Amino acid sequence: MLRNVVALVGEQAAAFELGVVAQVFGLDRSDDGLPVHDFAVCAATPGPVRTTSGFTLHAGHGPERVADADLVTVPAWPQLEADPPEELVEALREAVARGARVLSVCTGAFLLAAAGLLDGRRAATHWQFADRLARRHPRVRVDRDVLYVEDGPVLTSAGAAAGIDACLHLVRLEHGAATANALARRMVVPAHRSGGQAQFIEMPVPAARTGHGLTGLLDWMQEHLDEPLTVEALAARAAMSPRTFARHFKAATGTTPHRWLLDQRLQLAEELLESTALPVDTVAARAGFGSGDTLRHHFAARRGVGPSAHRRTFRNEEPALGRAPQPHRKDRRSMEIWINPACSKCRSAISLMDAEGASYTVRRYLEQPPTVQELEAVLGRLSLEPWDITRTGEPAAAELGVGDWPRDEEHRARWLEALATRPELIQRPIITADDGSAVVGRTPEAVRSVLGS
């Protein structure tokens, strides 16, 4: 856990890069529910330090403070050619040896390289200095096309803004995607920037959404990510033509509607993978990808790993060799779930039951059609009508041969009789328990209500 964080500065300090690290790790945002770190600025000799911007700041500690640090940051190192103070080099080496993390911003990679911490490792720095780093430290594998690189305990980033990305990456690893996203929102970080490699980082919030008239629509889109959202439909909602809408959207967010939705859906999927045990297919449905295969494609393209591997990495859950782990079954009550295997909602309910570790039996509508009496009983428990568990509207009524209206007692009886003989038309899973409870369930809340959790 990152509790103690230090920033190393030399004879000169880069004010902006130091400010990046201080913004993430040096401010008390406990009122917002965000983690608090013990942050300190260290120099070879404590005291005043001149910045490259012309003003002076105070380094309150010397190298001895590094001994307590969980994270040592180097927010740029303006003295590229000069040999760094030996006491700082030794402090860095000792920190890594005892298991601390090290992070550099911009030219801070030069100090890490001088300490030998980048030998044989991939590393990033500002593009203007990448060739210079490679020439001065030939054992470093300089990557010129990335925003940041994590190689073992060492994280190096490119320019100052990439330092924000790298810092948020560490917050996400330590505290989760939700915390990193909340911190990004608090800092008003602009939209996620794609780099030359997949970025293993919680995507920051969309760009500031003021003054463009789309705030309400963007909020609505975030609340309906699980639905099909086409440019045509969104443009109609905004009372614009598709072309005008696309132009306004790009001006307001800096990206296209398709890319914006993809980023938001990946963000939601990432949070669900980290914070729930929902199956990948269920996560895909909730995040608006439609299928697990589509989620896997986009997730791997953006993150470099698949959803399951991401979940294991975040939770530190590596699969054991040998017999596959068996889910823990909760012996709460005897349950039965009625399903139509062709129904996606039914399959989702089964997945949720498994994720909850429930003990249940499966009754398939086609193999064991429910009787009128059974349907009457379970629908009575749920205060539902027979048309609530099948396709509604005139097509279903016509297919059942019962007519759509009027929905009186006689009409209801015809529906029940039709469903008992045509169970393939039932499109909702029904979970029943021996204590008399029941639910039409495909959401976690519905499933948990009948499980008693």
C-alpha positions as a printed NumPy array, in Angstrom:
array([[  0.   ,   0.   ,   0.   ],
       [  1.304,   3.439,  -0.933],
       [  1.289,   5.445,   2.284],
       [  4.614,   7.292,   2.283],
       [  5.512,   9.113,  -0.934],
       [  8.593,  11.26 ,  -1.511],
       [  9.667,  13.459,  -4.405],
       [ 13.382,  13.837,  -5.107],
       [ 14.688,  17.156,  -6.435],
       [ 18.216,  18.214,  -7.401],
       [ 19.994,  21.554,  -7.497],
       [ 17.109,  22.699,  -9.681],
       [ 13.522,  21.515,  -9.564],
       [ 10.916,  21.384, -12.335],
       [  7.954,  23.116, -10.723],
       [  5.219,  21.789, -12.986],
       [  6.351,  18.162, -12.841],
       [  6.689,  18.387,  -9.055],
       [  3.213,  19.875,  -8.965],
       [  1.872,  16.865, -10.909],
       [  3.135,  14.448,  -8.276],
       [  2.003,  16.694,  -5.433],
       [ -1.499,  17.006,  -6.9  ],
       [ -1.956,  13.239,  -6.913],
       [ -0.134,  12.246,  -3.725],
       [  0.363,  15.429,  -1.714],
       [ -3.127,  16.82 ,  -1.134],
       [ -5.557,  15.751,   1.583],
       [ -8.787,  14.865,  -0.233],
       [-10.225,  12.737,   2.54 ],
       [-13.402,  14.843,   2.451],
       [-13.987,  13.34 ,  -1.   ],
       [-13.338,   9.834,   0.289],
       [ -9.941,   9.664,  -1.437],
       [ -6.788,   8.142,   0.087],
       [ -4.329,  10.349,   1.973],
       [ -0.563,   9.941,   1.626],
       [  2.317,  11.166,   3.749],
       [  4.102,  13.298,   1.145],
       [  7.529,  14.924,   1.404],
       [ 10.014,  16.718,  -0.853],
       [ 13.621,  15.579,  -0.465],
       [ 16.934,  16.91 ,  -1.737],
       [ 20.563,  15.946,  -1.258],
       [ 20.719,  18.835,   1.215],
       [ 17.484,  20.097,   2.82 ],
       [ 16.707,  23.75 ,   2.265],
       [ 15.859,  26.167,  -0.561],
       [ 15.844,  24.799,  -4.105],
       [ 15.708,  27.001,  -7.188],
       [ 13.123,  25.973,  -9.792],
       [ 13.516,  26.129, -13.556],
       [ 10.665,  28.64 , -13.478],
       [ 12.756,  31.106, -11.478],
       [ 11.212,  30.879,  -8.019],
       [ 12.446,  29.002,  -4.962],
       [ 10.81 ,  26.182,  -3.055],
       [ 11.822,  24.466,   0.171],
       [ 12.915,  20.825,   0.393],
       [ 12.162,  19.832,   3.941],
       [ 14.05 ,  16.556,   4.043],
       [ 17.278,  14.913,   3.007],
       [ 17.918,  11.463,   1.512],
       [ 17.236,   9.76 ,   4.856],
       [ 13.509,  10.349,   4.361],
       [ 13.577,   7.96 ,   1.371],
       [ 14.143,   5.048,   3.766],
       [ 10.475,   5.243,   4.855],
       [  8.986,   5.697,   1.398],
       [  6.683,   3.222,  -0.337],
       [  6.968,   5.287,  -3.528],
       [  9.921,   7.424,  -4.606],
       [  9.154,   9.879,  -7.402],
       [ 11.558,  11.886,  -9.533],
       [  9.499,  14.719, -11.075],
       [ 11.981,  15.598, -13.836],
       [ 15.731,  16.008, -13.499],
       [ 16.986,  19.153, -15.291],
       [ 20.688,  18.309, -14.734],
       [ 20.849,  15.818, -17.61 ],
       [ 24.611,  15.619, -18.063],
       [ 25.835,  16.221, -14.533],
       [ 26.535,  13.288, -12.244],
       [ 23.754,  13.175,  -9.632],
       [ 24.504,  13.329,  -5.893],
       [ 25.702,   9.917,  -4.737],
       [ 23.49 ,  10.017,  -1.66 ],
       [ 20.373,  10.278,  -3.85 ],
       [ 21.584,   7.47 ,  -6.106],
       [ 22.185,   5.209,  -3.115],
       [ 18.825,   6.111,  -1.602],
       [ 17.092,   5.11 ,  -4.848],
       [ 18.943,   1.801,  -5.085],
       [ 18.169,   0.931,  -1.486],
       [ 14.505,   1.828,  -1.955],
       [ 14.119,  -0.563,  -4.884],
       [ 16.102,  -3.265,  -3.07 ],
       [ 13.677,  -3.227,  -0.147],
       [ 10.6  ,  -3.317,  -2.409],
       [  9.576,   0.315,  -2.868],
       [  8.164,   1.552,  -6.164],
       [  9.93 ,   4.242,  -8.184],
       [  8.272,   6.658, -10.617],
       [  9.833,   9.265, -12.881],
       [  8.19 ,  12.083, -14.802],
       [  9.716,  13.463, -18.   ],
       [ 13.517,  13.711, -17.616],
       [ 13.394,  12.092, -14.186],
       [ 14.337,   8.917, -16.071],
       [ 17.894,  10.283, -16.33 ],
       [ 18.36 ,  10.042, -12.55 ],
       [ 16.939,   6.511, -12.483],
       [ 19.239,   5.527, -15.346],
       [ 22.251,   7.024, -13.543],
       [ 21.386,   4.855, -10.553],
       [ 21.341,   1.772, -12.775],
       [ 17.654,   1.161, -12.116],
       [ 16.776,   1.178, -15.814],
       [ 19.486,  -1.211, -16.997],
       [ 17.804,  -3.821, -19.176],
       [ 14.395,  -2.263, -18.6  ],
       [ 12.033,  -0.506, -20.963],
       [ 11.731,   3.159, -20.124],
       [ 10.019,   6.326, -21.323],
       [ 10.987,   9.965, -21.218],
       [  9.992,  13.12 , -23.061],
       [ 10.341,  12.564, -26.799],
       [ 12.801,  15.453, -27.105],
       [ 15.24 ,  13.638, -24.804],
       [ 14.651,  10.009, -25.816],
       [ 17.687,   9.787, -28.116],
       [ 19.824,  11.557, -25.554],
       [ 18.804,   9.072, -22.857],
       [ 19.591,   6.161, -25.173],
       [ 23.049,   7.544, -26.022],
       [ 24.015,   8.367, -22.444],
       [ 22.656,   5.102, -21.018],
       [ 22.858,   2.453, -23.752],
       [ 21.684,  -0.361, -21.453],
       [ 18.263,   1.283, -21.171],
       [ 15.62 ,   0.085, -23.64 ],
       [ 14.145,   3.483, -24.465],
       [ 10.603,   3.36 , -25.823],
       [  9.881,   6.562, -27.729],
       [  6.237,   5.91 , -28.544],
       [  4.51 ,   5.497, -25.202],
       [  3.056,   7.704, -22.516],
       [  4.495,   5.595, -19.72 ],
       [  6.083,   2.205, -19.121],
       [  5.879,  -0.025, -16.078],
       [  8.748,  -2.511, -15.866],
       [  8.943,  -4.257, -12.516],
       [  8.95 ,  -1.76 ,  -9.644],
       [  9.956,   1.1  , -11.954],
       [  7.452,   3.314, -13.746],
       [  8.727,   5.927, -16.197],
       [  6.578,   8.455, -18.03 ],
       [  7.007,  10.848, -20.915],
       [  6.03 ,  14.53 , -20.604],
       [  4.402,  16.188, -17.627],
       [  0.847,  15.281, -18.66 ],
       [  1.925,  11.657, -19.089],
       [  3.102,  11.881, -15.485],
       [ -0.527,  12.375, -14.477],
       [ -1.438,   9.227, -16.395],
       [  1.331,   7.292, -14.656],
       [  0.362,   8.562, -11.195],
       [ -3.275,   7.64 , -11.785],
       [ -2.103,   4.221, -12.907],
       [ -0.476,   3.666,  -9.523],
       [ -3.555,   4.938,  -7.697],
       [ -5.639,   2.526,  -9.695],
       [ -3.364,  -0.407,  -8.918],
       [ -3.384,   0.387,  -5.216],
       [ -6.941,   1.582,  -4.681],
       [ -8.973,   0.477,  -7.706],
       [-10.476,   2.026, -10.808],
       [-13.295,   3.798,  -8.965],
       [-10.834,   5.68 ,  -6.727],
       [ -8.56 ,   6.605,  -9.629],
       [-11.55 ,   7.807, -11.625],
       [-12.847,   9.867,  -8.706],
       [ -9.423,  11.46 ,  -8.298],
       [ -9.26 ,  12.209, -12.026],
       [-12.654,  13.903, -11.829],
       [-11.514,  15.902,  -8.825],
       [ -8.467,  17.068, -10.786],
       [-10.595,  17.764, -13.9  ],
       [ -8.296,  15.613, -16.012],
       [ -9.18 ,  15.693, -19.735],
       [-10.284,  12.688, -21.752],
       [ -8.15 ,   9.568, -22.001],
       [ -5.281,   9.923, -24.432],
       [ -4.33 ,   6.888, -26.443],
       [ -0.622,   6.254, -26.881],
       [  1.559,   3.971, -28.932],
       [  0.721,   1.015, -26.689],
       [ -2.355,  -0.141, -24.792],
       [ -2.69 ,   1.964, -21.669],
       [ -3.214,  -0.13 , -18.553],
       [ -4.891,   2.695, -16.675],
       [ -8.292,   3.791, -15.532],
       [ -9.542,   6.235, -18.165],
       [ -9.902,   9.761, -16.795],
       [-13.144,  11.63 , -17.062],
       [-14.375,  13.172, -20.3  ],
       [-13.196,  16.656, -21.093],
       [-14.851,  19.496, -19.22 ],
       [-18.46 ,  19.616, -20.263],
       [-19.537,  23.198, -19.928],
       [-20.705,  25.819, -22.326],
       [-21.582,  23.552, -25.233],
       [-25.197,  22.563, -24.584],
       [-24.525,  18.806, -24.522],
       [-24.091,  18.357, -20.772],
       [-27.522,  16.84 , -20.274],
       [-27.101,  14.501, -23.223],
       [-23.674,  13.309, -22.08 ],
       [-25.06 ,  12.563, -18.63 ],
       [-27.957,  10.68 , -20.206],
       [-25.575,   8.682, -22.399],
       [-23.544,   7.619, -19.372],
       [-26.721,   6.409, -17.698],
       [-27.754,   4.353, -20.758],
       [-24.493,   2.718, -21.803],
       [-26.164,  -0.699, -21.892],
       [-28.467,   0.436, -24.689],
       [-27.785,   0.764, -28.427],
       [-26.827,   4.415, -28.959],
       [-26.514,   5.426, -32.594],
       [-25.428,   8.81 , -33.884],
       [-28.81 ,   9.182, -35.563],
       [-30.706,   8.534, -32.327],
       [-28.435,  10.811, -30.293],
       [-28.696,  13.562, -32.888],
       [-32.485,  13.331, -32.78 ],
       [-32.38 ,  13.58 , -28.995],
       [-30.235,  16.706, -29.322],
       [-32.582,  18.107, -31.991],
       [-29.79 ,  18.247, -34.579],
       [-28.977,  16.597, -37.854],
       [-26.426,  13.763, -37.557],
       [-23.747,  15.83 , -39.284],
       [-24.324,  18.883, -37.091],
       [-24.442,  16.713, -33.985],
       [-21.142,  14.996, -34.829],
       [-19.496,  18.383, -35.354],
       [-20.814,  19.801, -32.05 ],
       [-19.889,  16.61 , -30.203],
       [-16.302,  16.728, -31.476],
       [-16.001,  20.383, -30.522],
       [-17.341,  19.694, -27.023],
       [-15.446,  16.507, -26.168],
       [-12.503,  16.395, -28.535],
       [-13.543,  13.045, -29.938],
       [-16.299,  11.303, -31.897],
       [-19.504,   9.926, -30.357],
       [-18.374,   6.377, -31.176],
       [-14.985,   6.807, -29.514],
       [-16.49 ,   8.57 , -26.5  ],
       [-18.994,   5.758, -25.969],
       [-16.291,   3.131, -26.348],
       [-14.157,   4.848, -23.711],
       [-17.067,   5.113, -21.283],
       [-18.098,   1.495, -21.829],
       [-14.555,   0.259, -21.289],
       [-14.377,   2.298, -18.105],
       [-17.624,   0.789, -16.816],
       [-16.509,  -2.724, -17.776],
       [-13.224,  -2.215, -15.97 ],
       [-14.952,  -1.119, -12.775],
       [-17.346,  -4.078, -12.912],
       [-14.488,  -6.514, -13.473],
       [-12.613,  -5.142, -10.49 ],
       [-15.49 ,  -4.679,  -8.07 ],
       [-17.814,  -7.628,  -8.831],
       [-17.64 , -11.332,  -9.59 ],
       [-20.035, -11.004, -12.515],
       [-19.242, -13.23 , -15.508],
       [-17.588, -11.545, -18.468],
       [-20.731, -11.948, -20.598],
       [-22.769, -10.168, -17.94 ],
       [-20.223,  -7.374, -17.663],
       [-20.327,  -7.033, -21.447],
       [-24.118,  -6.716, -21.433],
       [-24.136,  -4.137, -18.645],
       [-21.442,  -2.054, -20.329],
       [-23.194,  -2.068, -23.687],
       [-20.9  ,  -4.386, -25.649],
       [-23.636,  -6.912, -26.337],
       [-21.449, -10.005, -26.104],
       [-18.421, -11.198, -24.232],
       [-16.531, -11.62 , -27.496],
       [-17.028,  -7.952, -28.401],
       [-15.856,  -6.864, -24.943],
       [-12.814,  -9.127, -25.167],
       [-11.87 ,  -7.656, -28.548],
       [-12.076,  -4.018, -27.458],
       [-10.631,  -4.641, -24.003],
       [ -7.585,  -6.463, -25.344],
       [ -7.075,  -3.847, -28.059],
       [ -7.081,  -1.02 , -25.509],
       [ -5.58 ,  -2.708, -22.432],
       [ -3.327,  -5.342, -23.953],
       [ -4.954,  -8.103, -21.885],
       [ -8.367,  -9.745, -21.844],
       [-11.079,  -9.041, -19.244],
       [-10.406, -12.208, -17.219],
       [ -6.671, -11.578, -17.101],
       [ -7.321,  -7.984, -16.049],
       [ -9.551,  -9.179, -13.209],
       [ -6.928, -11.661, -12.   ],
       [ -4.179,  -9.052, -12.153],
       [ -6.144,  -6.472, -10.194],
       [ -7.285,  -8.973,  -7.573],
       [ -3.954, -10.812,  -7.568],
       [ -5.86 , -14.002,  -8.298],
       [ -3.713, -16.278, -10.423],
       [ -5.49 , -19.515, -11.342],
       [ -4.062, -22.548,  -9.572],
       [ -2.782, -25.504, -11.552],
       [ -4.637, -28.783, -11.432],
       [ -8.3  , -29.124, -10.542],
       [-10.344, -26.071, -11.315],
       [-11.6  , -24.236,  -8.209],
       [-15.198, -25.   ,  -7.363],
       [-17.552, -22.162,  -6.486],
       [-18.697, -21.977,  -2.91 ],
       [-22.319, -23.005,  -2.739],
       [-24.479, -21.134,  -0.27 ],
       [-26.915, -23.448,   1.422],
       [-29.579, -20.886,   2.075],
       [-32.626, -22.584,   0.638],
       [-33.685, -24.97 ,  -2.077],
       [-34.195, -23.096,  -5.325],
       [-35.324, -23.795,  -8.841],
       [-34.819, -21.591, -11.859],
       [-37.138, -21.858, -14.847],
       [-35.389, -20.951, -18.073],
       [-35.601, -20.962, -21.821],
       [-32.023, -21.734, -23.017],
       [-32.559, -19.57 , -26.095],
       [-33.356, -16.545, -23.922],
       [-30.387, -14.257, -23.18 ],
       [-32.082, -12.98 , -20.022],
       [-32.35 , -16.556, -18.76 ],
       [-28.684, -17.226, -19.465],
       [-27.751, -14.043, -17.611],
       [-29.739, -15.191, -14.582],
       [-27.92 , -18.543, -14.56 ],
       [-24.575, -16.752, -14.684],
       [-25.588, -14.538, -11.78 ],
       [-26.711, -17.532,  -9.733],
       [-23.32 , -19.128, -10.305],
       [-21.513, -15.894,  -9.452],
       [-23.411, -15.77 ,  -6.151],
       [-22.506, -19.375,  -5.384],
       [-26.167, -20.41 ,  -5.224],
       [-27.385, -24.003,  -5.042],
       [-30.229, -24.591,  -7.466],
       [-31.85 , -26.902,  -9.966],
       [-32.765, -25.94 , -13.503],
       [-36.156, -26.451, -15.072],
       [-36.3  , -25.862, -18.789],
       [-39.605, -24.591, -20.113],
       [-39.437, -26.787, -23.19 ],
       [-38.596, -30.008, -21.355],
       [-40.893, -29.485, -18.382],
       [-43.611, -27.066, -19.441],
       [-45.242, -25.362, -16.462],
       [-48.881, -26.114, -15.93 ],
       [-51.539, -23.432, -15.824],
       [-51.741, -23.969, -12.054],
       [-47.982, -23.56 , -11.599],
       [-47.941, -20.413, -13.676],
       [-50.925, -19.069, -11.792],
       [-49.206, -19.73 ,  -8.456],
       [-45.827, -18.213,  -9.267],
       [-47.271, -15.181, -11.046],
       [-49.519, -14.651,  -8.046],
       [-46.482, -14.57 ,  -5.768],
       [-44.874, -12.001,  -8.024],
       [-47.991,  -9.917,  -8.673],
       [-47.351, -10.326, -12.409],
       [-49.505, -11.101, -15.395],
       [-48.708, -13.803, -17.98 ],
       [-47.901, -11.199, -20.627],
       [-45.207,  -9.823, -18.301],
       [-43.018, -12.901, -18.794],
       [-43.216, -13.155, -22.545],
       [-42.99 , -10.935, -25.576],
       [-45.492,  -8.168, -25.201],
       [-47.584,  -6.409, -27.773],
       [-49.571,  -7.532, -30.768],
       [-46.935,  -9.874, -32.311],
       [-46.822, -12.053, -29.181],
       [-50.572, -11.976, -28.768],
       [-51.042, -12.968, -32.392],
       [-48.503, -15.769, -32.09 ],
       [-50.249, -17.091, -29.002],
       [-53.622, -16.687, -30.656],
       [-55.115, -14.906, -27.667],
       [-55.591, -11.335, -28.918],
       [-53.896,  -8.368, -27.281],
       [-56.938,  -6.669, -25.705],
       [-59.008,  -6.413, -23.589],
       [-56.82 ,  -7.71 , -20.773],
       [-59.569,  -8.977, -18.515],
       [-59.888, -12.263, -16.577],
       [-60.977, -14.212, -19.612],
       [-58.096, -12.817, -21.625],
       [-55.675, -13.64 , -18.807],
       [-56.893, -17.234, -18.712],
       [-56.28 , -17.582, -22.446],
       [-52.729, -16.297, -22.   ],
       [-52.029, -18.828, -19.24 ],
       [-53.361, -21.722, -21.292],
       [-51.379, -20.605, -24.337],
       [-48.122, -20.328, -22.385],
       [-48.603, -23.777, -20.893],
       [-48.738, -25.205, -24.414],
       [-46.199, -22.823, -26.01 ],
       [-43.521, -22.438, -23.271],
       [-40.858, -21.461, -25.819],
       [-42.472, -18.02 , -25.909],
       [-41.671, -17.362, -22.243],
       [-38.765, -14.901, -22.314],
       [-38.112, -14.319, -18.626],
       [-36.275, -16.465, -16.065],
       [-38.273, -17.276, -12.935],
       [-36.457, -18.243,  -9.731],
       [-38.514, -19.953,  -7.041],
       [-37.562, -21.026,  -3.518],
       [-39.094, -23.56 ,  -1.16 ],
       [-40.007, -20.844,   1.327],
       [-42.494, -19.422,  -1.162],
       [-40.387, -16.549,  -2.464],
       [-39.947, -16.027,  -6.165],
       [-38.508, -13.493,  -8.563],
       [-38.381, -12.794, -12.248],
       [-34.655, -12.264, -12.226],
       [-31.796, -11.329, -14.455],
       [-30.271,  -8.472, -12.444],
       [-27.969,  -8.972,  -9.438],
       [-30.494,  -7.24 ,  -7.203],
       [-33.289,  -9.562,  -8.289],
       [-31.186, -12.685,  -7.894],
       [-29.861, -11.656,  -4.5  ],
       [-33.362, -10.877,  -3.27 ],
       [-34.423, -14.487,  -3.641],
       [-31.045, -15.761,  -2.388],
       [-31.557, -13.8  ,   0.782],
       [-28.266, -11.912,   0.587]])
